[in-house]
């Protein structure tokens, strides 16, 4: 699910299982990396090149599971 074209709120797996933003708590949700680093842009604004590796991953708590979350707009620990 990508209602605004810039942020993935949920993904439905084959068989119908849904994993959405906040399914596993208030800080859980989908994030993505480009070539192993979290991007500075929403997915709709991210410029990619041929052979870039894009990986979507789900985190249960971005404040503790994303080592570089301050790079993408956070400061300190929420």
Order of alpha helices (4+ residues) and beta strands (2+ residues): beta-beta-beta-beta-beta-alpha
